[in-house]
Amino acid sequence: MSPLEEGTAVWIQCSVNVWRPGIVARPISGQHAMASDAVCVEVTNSAGELEQIHVPLHSRKGKQNVHLRNAVSDEISDNDCSADLSKLPMLHEPGVLHALQKRFEQGLVYTLSGPVLLAVNPFRHVPDLYSHTQLVAFADRLAEQLPSVPHVFAVAREAYQGIWHRGLPQTVLVSGESGAGKTETTKFIMRFLALVGTNGEDACMSPIERQVLESIPILEALGNATTLRNDNSSRFGKYIELRFGLDHPAKAELPQEEGLSLALRPRLVGAQTHTYLLEKVRVTCQQDGERSFHIFYQMLAAVITNTGLPCSSKVTYIAGSPVRGLAGLSLNDFAHLKQLNVANRKDEARDFEVSLASLRSFGIDGDLLSNLLDVIVAVLHVGNLRFVPPPNNSEGSTLLREDKSGMSIEHACQLLQVDLETLGNALCRKTMRAPGRDGVINMAVTVAKAVEARDALARHLYETIFTFVVARINAVVGSAQQATDAAASDLPFIGVLDIFGFEFFDTNSLEQLFINFTNELLQHYFNEVIFEHESKLYTQEGIQWDPLDFPDNAANVDLIGKAPTGILSMLDEECMTVGGSSSVLCSKLEKTHAAVRQFSLVKQRRGNFIIQHFAGPVEYTCAAFLEKNKDQLNADLVKCLGGSGNDLVRRRFMDSERASAAQEPPMDGQTRRKSRARPYSLSSEFREQLRGLMERIRATEPHFIRCIKPNIHNAAYEFDRHSVVQQLQYQGVLQAIEASRA
């Protein structure tokens, strides 16, 4: 950077606001003690007074401390250069941050950064931002060549034009931390794509277009929860493939003056939802200040609200559907729902009726709906079960038949339609193979092991519900596509990816490793796409540049996912080793990755390791890695549930390979050796899902939406500059900007 002249407007680093504006008073010669080049900058201090400070142009690590300021007006709009950051005269971190803040303060939620749309969550209603008029305006311009306008509808429109005019499959990738607005952004995209074929006319929607939107409430009820960062956080990832066709069952209903043009537009004819890594552990454990999945609270609120209606002591009817096992009970009656410092969401009783309507729209009604609701309630009662050691056997366990535990075991067995004694034995005893042909031993388990079995049962029952509902939605809206004109199946799809953002907490376990590995893969793909985009621009402009300037996280991807030395592969191997343990796994990881810069062990906390992710360092506690990775019920519980009178439960567990640990390893006392009897692992399943997801995405044209959370308080009009910069860094936006000006 050349010496700065007196009077030049600059940005300098600031511990309070990240960057602060100033005016160069004079340059300082290289004799300055702190750097070879420096400037004296005049700034306004916290008291409103002018003062001069000496600023070295570069830090000791070579990072630039002083940047020229852009002439961004205080009155900005979507028509000036701030609407697309790549058009700023000075493209750097402080310039980007300042432009985003100015736009945020004026209610301009969306900003382009080259091919990426940045969406800063306003945490308030912005008039006309997503109105019917706005949607129609974007839908009506499909055939026109318009300048890029920063809006989520514009991204959806571009994806729609991709399948219509270019005949290429598309993917919209929505990313960001919890509370940044990913879920709402995904809903806006889906609504636009469901309505674009009707030019925004709800009355002209086909049944399938309505059903695609009706799937949203029940997926949120079953898969979303209140967290410390967000009161409607998606606790699973989803990739929704929206299929389009030219066959219009509702063509006759289109407005006559628009019928010709609309008849030429592809219409939504089907969809498939692929889900990833439902956070089942939330069923049995939540942090203080967080909740379990919405559906539990909705159901309880509805029961309490409807207790004034005619009902028996055991059954409450809600919107015509019987809910058994909750009458007279509240949140405090269930061990896995009793959390302090959590505010309830508004009108959850009404939300439950919406969830029921959503289920019915997919043919889940009558006995099937009753069975499904029974299992949801059973999950709560299973969480109340308590165990005590029997007399004279401290290493055994027996089910406590008193107080809430006694009440809940009866409710659970009635709802699941299983025998009480059989369920009790399946929880408190364990069948193992014994030496000799067909030999088995049925032995007691400790109270701790019984509690583990109880919690595993609750998690798997809940997953049964979630998996069944997703499969039913796919069967209904997927079959609709197959029933349309054969030409429809030949049209490309638009995929919408809404998946968990980078996570780090005080304690990070296997779930966070999975989530952060997913983000590493997606970041690697983002880097590749932006690299290709920038390469084309440099080639077109005849500019030479060094590809090494571009960020690359391939080493992180290999560290976690590459076989056979990646962390997840080594975890699978340790799970298949008789006597495998987390401590042995950590030792193997240290030996294998000792020379890997991104990996290190925590010497002060044995069993913990740190990964230097693209988004920053995360410390993982692997104490429960092996147990979580196995993620299976014992054979006795599977057999018990396979004999259930509840058809939904029975079908799930009769022939479920992944739910069962039916082939137990030999009894203890034998040497460590590999056991190939049980190949399933959560890690292997998840990696296979991710492989399929990335293959699908790579076969499409991508569109990126990076959601930004402006503050940790979810407050309107508050822009936390430190937090925003951090998010721009770990989402790769700033690195891409650095490369674009290299």
N, C-alpha and C positions, 0 to 999 in steps of 0.2 A: 504494500500500500504506500503510495507516494505521500510526502508531507502534506498536511492539511493547511489550507490558508486561513487566515484570520476571518472570522465571520461565517465559516462553514457550519451548517446545521448537521449535527451528528447524534448518534445514539451511543451511550456508554453503558457498560455493565453496572448493575445495581442489585444489591442483595435483597432489597425490599420489593422492587417492581420488575426484576429481571433485567430490564433495560430502561434507561431514563434519558430524556432529551437534553441536549445542551448545545452551546455555541462555542466553537473554537476561539479561544482568546489569543493564543499564539502557539506555534510549534516549539518543541524543546529539543535541543541538540542531543546527540548521542552520548554526551557525558552524563546523562541522567543515570542515577544509581540503579534504577529498577529495570531499564531496558535501553536498547540502542536507539530507539525512536519513541517519542512520546509527545503528547500535546497537553496544553493547559486548556481546560474546558470550563466554561462558565455555566453553572447550573443553578436551579432554584431549590433551596433546601426545604425541609419540612416546616420551617417557620415562615416560608414565603420570601426569604431573603436571598439575594444573589451571592454566590460564592464561587471561587475558582479552585479547581482540583487538578492535580497532575495525573494523567492516565497514560500508561504504556500502551502502545498500539497493539501489542501482542502479549499474551500470557507466556509464562515459562514453558508451557506445553505447545506453544505455537498458535493457540486459538486467538482469533481476532477480537480485540476488546473494543474497538471503535468502528462504527459503520456510518456511512452517509445516510442522511434522512431523506425519505421520499416526501414529495409535496402532496401528501394526502389531505384533502380538505376535511374540515369538520362536518361539512354537509356532503354526504356521499350518497350514491344510488347504485342501482344495478346497471347503469349505463357508463359508469366511469371505470378506470383501470383497476380499482380495488375489487370489482366483481370477479376478476380473474387474476389471482396473485402472480401468475406467470408473466403478466403484462406490466407489473410494477417496474419502474426504471431501476430501482435498487432492490434486487431480490435476495433477501437475507432474513435471518431469524427476527431481529427487531422490527423490520418492515412488515413481515407477515403478521406478527403478533399485534402490532399497532392497527393494521388494516382490519383484522378480525375483531378487535375490540371496538373500533369505531362502528363497524357494521352491526355488531351485536347491540350496541347502545341505541342504534336507530331501528332495531327490530328486523334487521336484515339477517335472517337465520343462515342463509346459504351463501357459500363463496366457492368459486372454482379455483383449483390449483392445477392448471393444465388439464389432464384427463381425469382428475380426481375432484369429487364434490365434497367439500367440508360442510358439515351440518352442526352448528352450535345450538345445543338444546336451550330454548329460551325460558323454559319452566313457567310459561305463561301463555295465555291465549293471544295470538297475533291475528288481528282482524283480516279476514279474506285470504289468509295464507293457503288454506286447504279447502276453500269453499267450493260449492258446486260450480260457480261462475269461473273460478280459477281452473278447475279440472277441465271444464268444457273448452276454455281458452286454449289450453295445451293440446287437448284432443283434436281441436278444430284446425290445428296448424300442422297436421301430420305430413301433408304433401308439400309444404312450403320449406324453402331453404332459409332457416332463421339463424341469427347469431346465437351463440351459446348463452343460455340464460341459466343462472344458478338456481335450481329448484329440483326437488325430488321428482316432481312430475316430468321435468325435462329429461332426467335420466331414464325414467320409465318409458317416456316417449321414444327416446333414442333406441332403447332395447327393442321396443315394438317395431320401429322402422327397420331394425336389423333383421327380424324374421320376415317382415312383409316385403321390403324392397330388395334386401340383399340375400334373403333366403338362408341366413346363417343362425345357428343357435346362439343364445345370449345368456350371460349370467350377471346379475347385479349382486355384488359382494358388499354387505353392510357390516361394518365393524366398529368397535369402540368399547370403552369400559362400561361396566354396569351403571345404568342411569344416564348414559349419554344419549339415549333415544333410539336404539336399534330396533326394538320391538315396534314402536310407533312408526318409524320410518318404513319398516317392512309392510305394515298394514296400509300405509299410504300408497306404496308401490302396487300392492295387490288390488287395492280398490281401483286405482287408475286402470290397471290392465283388465280388470273385470268389466269396467264401464266404457273403455275406449271404443269398443265395437258398437256401442249404442250412442256414441257421442255424449256420454254422461247421463243418459236418460235411465233412471232406475226402473221406471215402469216397463221399459223394453228389454230388461235383462231376462235371459233364459234361465230355466231352473238350475242348470249346472253352474252358471255364473253366480247365482245366489248362494248355492251350496258351498262354493269355494270360499266365499266370505263368511258363511255361517260356521265354517270349521274353526274360525279364529277364537270365538269365546270359549269353546270347550278345551282347546289346546292350551289356552292361557290358564283356565281353571285348574287343569291337571298338571301343567308343566311350569307354571310361574309361581313366584313367592315373594314375600316382602323380605328384603335384605337391608343391611345397614346403609347401603348406597342407593337403593331403589325400591319403591313399594310395589313394583310390578316387574320384577326381574325374571327373565327367562332362564330357567335352570336346566335347559337342554338346548342343543343346537338343532337347527333344521335347514334343510335344503328343499325348497318347494319348486317342482318343475311344473310350469304352467304350459299346457298344450293348447295350440290354436288351430282352427280349421276355417274353411270358407263356407261350410254348410251352416245356414242360419235358421234354426227352428223358430226363432221369434221374428223373422224378417217381416212378416206381414204386419207386425205391431209397430214397426219403425215409423216415425213421422214421414208423411208422404213427400214433403219437400226435400227430405234428406235421404230418402230410401235408396236412391241410386248410388250415391257415394258411399253410404254406410254398407250397402250390400256387397261392396267390393272389399270391405275391411275384414281381416281375419277376426274371428270371435273365439273367446275362450271356450274350449270344448272338453277339457279334462285337466286333472292335476294329480300329481303324486308327491307326497310329503315323506322325505327321508329324515329320520331323527337320529341324533347322536348324543350319547353320554347323558342320559337323564340322571340328575343328581339324587339318586335314591337315598343316599345317606341322610338327606334332609328329613326324611320321614321319621327317623329315630333320633336325630340330633341336630339342633340349631344353636347358633351363637346367641348370647343374650342380646336382645334387641332385634332378633330376626324371627321369622315364622316358618312354618311348614308350608305345604302347597295350598293355594287358595281354596281348593274344593272342600277341604275339611271345615274351614271357617264359614264358607258359604252355606254348607249343609246345616251346621249347627245354628247359624243365624236364622235360617229359614225355619227350622224346627221350633226355635224359641218364639219366632214371630207368629207361627201358626198354631201355637198351643191353645189359643182361644177357640179354634175350630173343633168340630166333633172329631175326637180321636180316642183310641184306647190307650192304655198305659204303656203299650209296647209299640204302637204304630202311629206315625204322623203322616198325613197325606199332604203333599206339596205339589201343587199344579197337577193333581190327579195321580201322582206317583207315591207309593208307600215307602216311607223311610223308617226302618225298624232299628231298634236298639239305641235310640238317642233321646227318647222322650224323657223329660225331667232332668237331663244332663246338660252340662255346660263345659266350656273350655277347661276349667279347673278340675274337671273330673277325669281328664286324660293326661297321663304322664308326659306324652310326647307333644302336647300342645301348650303346656304351662310354661310360658315364657314371660319374663318381666320386661317392662319398658318398651312395649310394642303397641303402636296405635292400630286400631282396627280400620279397615278400609270402609269407604262409604257404601251403605245400602247393599250389604253382602247377601241379604235374603233375596233381594231382587236379582242380584247377579246369579244366584243359584237357579232361579226360574229361567234365566237366559241360558244357562248351561244345560238345563233339562231340554229346553226347546232346541238347542243346538244338537244334542244327542238324538232327539226324535227326528230331526231332519235327515239323519243318516240311518234311519230304520231301527234305532236302538230304543225300543219301547216295550210295553207290556212286561212279560216275565223276564225278558232279556235285560231290560232296564232295571227291574227289581233285583235281579241277581248282581248286576254291576254295582248298584247302590249298597247292597248287602256287603260286598267285598270291601268297599271304601270304609264303611262303618266298622267292619271286622278288623281292619288295619289299626284303627284307634284302640279297640278293645285288646288286641294282641299286645299293644304297647303297655297295657296295665298289668300284665301278668307278672307275678312275683314268685321267687323260688327260695326255699330254705333247705338246709341239709337235713336229711332224716336222722332220727336218733341213732347214735353210735356209728355214724358214717359221715365224717366231715368231708369226704371226697365225693359224696353223692349229692343229689338234689331231688326235691319233690315240689310239685306245684302247690302254692299256697291257695287254699280254698276259702279264705276269709276276706272280709272287707271288699275293696274294689277289685282285687285280684279274683276273688271268688265270683263276684258279679260279672266281671268281664270274660272269664273263661266260659261261663255259660252262654253269654251273648255271642262270643266269637264262634263257639261250636254250632250254635243255632244258625248263625248267619252263613258260615262256611259249610254247614250241613255235614259235619264230621263228628265222629264219636269222641266224647270227652276223654275217656281213658286212653284211646289210641293217640290223640293229640298230645296228652300229657306225657305219655311214654316216649313219643317221638322227640319231645323237647328235652326230657330228662335222662334219656338213655340213648345208647349208640350201638348199632349193629356193626361188627367188624368181622372180616375174614380171619379165620384161625388156620394154623398149619394143618394140612391134611385136606383131602378132597371134600368139597362141599361143607367144610367146617365153618361155623359162624359162632361168634360170641356176642351176647347182648350185655353190655356193661353200662354202669351208671356213669354220668358225667358230673362235673362239679357245678356249683351254682353259677360260677362265671361262664362256663361253657353253655349252660342252659340259657343264660341271658343273651349270649351271642347268637344262639339258635333262634331265640325269640325275635331278636332284632332283624336277623336275616329273613325270617318268615315275613315280618311286616314289610320289609323292603321288596321282597319278591312278589308278594301279593299286590303291592301298589304298582309295581312294574307290569304285572299282569293286566291291570286295568288300563294303564297308559298304552301299552303295546296293542291291546285289543282295539281301543278306540281309534288309534292311528291307522291300524289295518282296516277297520271298517270304513273310515273316511276315504282311504285310498281305493277300497273296493267299489265304493259308490261313485266317487267322482272320476275314478280311473275307468270304470266300466262304461261310463257315459261317453267317454272319448272313443272307446272301442265300438260303441253302437252307432257312431256318426259315419258319414260318408268316408270310404276308405282313403280318399285323398287327404283327409284331415290328419291321418297318422303320419303322412309324409312331410308335413310342415314342421319346421324347427320348434323348439321349446324356448321359453324364457325361464331360467332358474333364478331363484331369489335365495341368497344365503344369509341367514341370521344366526350367527353363532357367537358363543361366549368370547368376551374379550380377555386380554391378558390379566391374570390374577396373581396377587400376592397378599398374604395375610400374616398375622403373627405366627401362626402354625400352618404350614403348607404340606399337604399329603399327596397321595397318588392322583386324586381328582385334579388338583392344581397342575400336576405334571402333565396329565393328559390335555388339559385346557391350554396350557402354555406351549405344548408341542404342536397342537393344532394351530395356534397363532404363529409359531415359527414357520410351519409349512405354508400358511397363507401369506406371511410376510415374504417368504422366499419367492413365492409366485408373484406377489406385488412388485418386488424388486426386479424380477425378470421382465415384467410387462413395462414398467417405467423405464428400465434400462433400454429396452428395444425402442420405446417411444422417443427417448432422448437421443439415441444413436441415429435414428432417422432424421431428427431435426438438425443434428450436427452435420450429417452427411449432406442434407439439402442446402445448408448454409456454407458448406465448405470449410468447416471449422475442425481443427484437429483437437482431440482430447484423449485423456488417458482413462481407459475403462476401469483401471484400478481405483479411480476416484469414487466409483459407485459402491454403495454398501452391499455387503454379501454376508448372509448368515448360514451358508451351507454347512459350516462346521458345527453349528448348533443343531441343525437338522440331523446330521450324521451322529453326533454325540448321543442323541436321544433315540433315534429311530433306525439307524443302520444296523442290519444284521451282519454278523452275529455279535458284534461288540457294543452295539448301542445299549443304553440303559434299559430300555423296555425288553429287548431280546434277552439280556442277562437276567432280568427279573423273571421272565418266563422259565428260563433254565433253572433258576434257584427254586421256583415253585414246583418243578418236576423232580427235584432232588429230595429224597427221603431225609428228613431232618434239616431241610433248608431253613435259613433264618435271615432276618434283616441285617444282623451284625455281620454275618458271613457275606451277604450281598454287598454291603458297604466296603468290606475289605477287598472284594473282587473288583469293585468299581474303581477303588483307589489304585489298585495294581494296574488295571487295564488303561485307565485314563490319566495316569500320573503326569504325562507330558502334554496333556490337552489343556490349553490356556483357559478354556471356558468352564473347566471343572475343578472343584477343590473340596476337600473334606473340612468339616468344622471341628477343629481339635478340641475345643472346650465342650462340645456336645456330641458325644459318640453316637453314631447312627444318623448324623445329619450331614448333608452335603449341599454345596452351592453350585448353581448353574448361572453363568453370566449370559443371560438371554439377550436377544436383540433389544428387548425393551428394558433390560436392566437385570441386576442380580436378584435371585430368589433362593432362599434357604429352604430345603425340603427335609422333613422328618419322615424317615422311611420305616419307622417302627411297625406300622400296620400295612406296609406295602404288599406283603405276601398274602395276608388274609383277604385284603380287598381285591387283589388280582385274581384270586381263586373264585370269589363271588358265587358260591354255590350253596345250596341247601343240602343237608345230609340226606341219605337215602331213605331214612325212616319218615322224615317229613314229606318228602316227595311222594312216597307210597301212600301216606295218610291223605294228602291232598288229591292224589289221583283217584281216591275212592270217594271224593266229595259228591254230595247230592246237588251241589250248585254246579250247573252245567258249565258255566264260564270257567270255574276253577278246575273242574275235572279235565276239561279238554286241554287246558294249559299245562297241567302237570302229568298227564298220563304218559306222554311220550316226549317229554322235554329233556333233551340231552344237556342243555346249558344250565338248567335249574338244579341238576342233580349231581351229587358227588357219590353216585351209586357204587362206583368201584373204589372202595377205600384202599389205601396203601396197607401193606402188611403191618402187623403189630410192632411196637417199638422194640428196641434191643438188637436190631440188625444193623449192619454196616451201612454207611451212606452210599447210596447208589441211585441212579436215575430210574424213575418210574414213569413209563409211557402210558399208564392206564388211563390217565385223565388229561387229554390234550387241551381242553378248553381253558382259556384264560381271558379275563376282561381286556388285557393288553392286546392280545392277538386279535380279538374281535374288533377292538377299536381301531387298530392299525389297518385292518382289512377294510373297515368302513371308510377310513380316511384315504386309503389308496383309491377306492372306487370314487370317492368324492373328488379328489384331485384330478383323476382321469376325466371325469365328467366336466369339470370346470375348464380344464386345459383344451377341451374340444369345442369351447365356446368363445365368443367375443366378450371380454370382461368390461364391466363398468364398476367403478369403485366409489363407495360412499363412506367417508370416514366421519363418524359421529363424535362430537367433542362435548364433554361435560364441563360447563364453565365454572362450576364451583362444587364443593363437596356437600353443601347444605341444601342442594336442590332448590335454590332461591332464585327468584326473578331479579333481573337487573344487577346481578353480582358476577363480575368477571375476574376470576382468580388467575392472574398472569402466570404464576409459577405452575399451577396445575395444567393450564392450557399448553404451555410450552412442553411440559413433560409428556402430555398425550401426543402432541405433534411429533415428538422425538420417537416415542416407542411405537407409533403407527407408521413410522418411516417417511412422514411427510417432509420434515425438515431435511432429512438425508437426501431425499429426492430433489429438493430445492437446491441443496448444496451442489449436487451433481449437475443440475441444469445450468448452473452459473459457473461451473468449473472452467 
